[in-house]
Every structure is written in C-alpha cells, then in structure tokens.
Amino acid sequence: MKKRSLVFMFLLLLAIATTAVAQKEKSPSYESDNFKGFYLGATGSTNGWGGEVIYLFNKQFTVKSGYETLKLKYNFGFEENDVDYDATMDYKTGGFYLLGDFNYTRNLYISAGALFNQFKPQISGYAVSGIQYGDITIPAEMVGEFTFTIKPGLTVSPYASLGARSFFGKQKRVMMSTEIGCYYMGPPEVEIEATGLIAPTADPAHGQKERLEKQIEQYKLYPILKLTLAVKLF
C-alpha cells in the first residue's frame, strides 16, 4: 500500500513539474530575451506629446529615440506705470532626444542621454491705454509693443531619470513605462524686443536683460514625468 502511495505521489509530482516546464517554454520570459527587438511607441510627458522608437538589446540594455512637442497659449492683461497692456504667453517646448536605459532589476531602470532642446516660451504684448502727461495724452500706439523670449542656456541638454516598465498581452508584445527625471538646461537666456516709448527696455545699455536673467537663473532643471506605451514590431 505504501509503495503504491509513493508511486502515485511520484507520478503526481512528475506531472506537475512537466506541466510547469511546458508552460515556461510556451510563454515568453524576460530572462530568455524574448522581448528583444524594435518597439514603436507613443509618449506623453511634461515636455510634450510625441512618438518613440525603442530597441531592446537584451534584458539590461535599451536604446530609444523620439520627438515630443508641447504648445500652450494664454492671454492676459496687466498694468505697469499706469499703462494697461494686453499680452499673450506662447509656451513652446519639446525636442528630439536620444537615450539609453540600464535595467538594474527586472522592471526598474536608469535612463540617461540628451535632448536637442526646443524650449522657447515667449511673452508678447502691446499698450491698450495711453499715458497722461499733464494736459497731453500720449496714445497707446506710441507707447509701443514688446516681446520677451526665453531660451535654454544649453541647446543640447543632458537628461537623467528613473523608470519602471512592464510587458503585457498574450505574447508580451505591449510595453508600458513611466519615468521621472529632469533635463539640465543651464541658466535660461532672455531676448527682449520693444518699440515706441518702451523701446529702451530692449537697449542693452539699460541692463534689463541681465536683471531678468538674474531673476530666473535658478531654473536650470526642467522636470520630466513621462508615460510611454509601445508595441513590438519585430
């Protein structure tokens, strides 16, 4: 009786082991490099929306390149020295990037590379009220127009981030990843254009450009929160 019980237990364990091995061979596993290949993805981040091409060399190394862009517009008004102005902020950012990932665990990775930075917010406006000078009224069109443009100190901006990714689907051909990191842009640069009575604002001799750059020089890092969804091509 004991012998038959032992034989039965042995056969049961053998069947379980065989089934497990068969399932492991049929389903793709991360360690077996079945995820190696080209992926095409869509991205959304604090630096814009875009697309990405990804190549997984093996379970540790990945190279990816893409383009993202973001454009926002906001109209507002303000008063300066008793003059009313209408202004528009055109917020533009994005760019081409090339990055490399190193997986230090199955799902977690470090990413590093560079962005060809297209960060270029711009504020432009014009006077909508005149200046009262005694009995004389200077019309708004003579007060003038202005444009302030902000550019990154480094056109090619280094990038670093921490990320996590997972694979989905029956054959694990869908990849989703999230990243949190930043670009180093260097101290931002300011360009000023102005006409009319406010034209001296743009004159380098008045030092307005330097004062503005001093006020924003601490904003050297551009924070990134990114989500990517990609599908394996081959």
Secondary structure, DSSP 4 states (H G I P E B T S, - for coil): -HHHHHHHHHHHHHHHHHHHHHHHHHS--GGGTTT-EEEEEEEEETTEEEEEEEEE-SSSEEEEEEEEEEEEEEEEEEEETTEEEEEEEEEEEEEEEEEEEEESSSSEEEEEEEEEE----EEEEEE-S-EEETTEEE-HHHH-EEEEEEE-S-SEEEEEEEEEEEEESTTS-EEEEEEEEEEE--S-EEEEEE-GGGGGGG-GGGTHHHHHHHHHTT--EEEEEEEEEEEE--
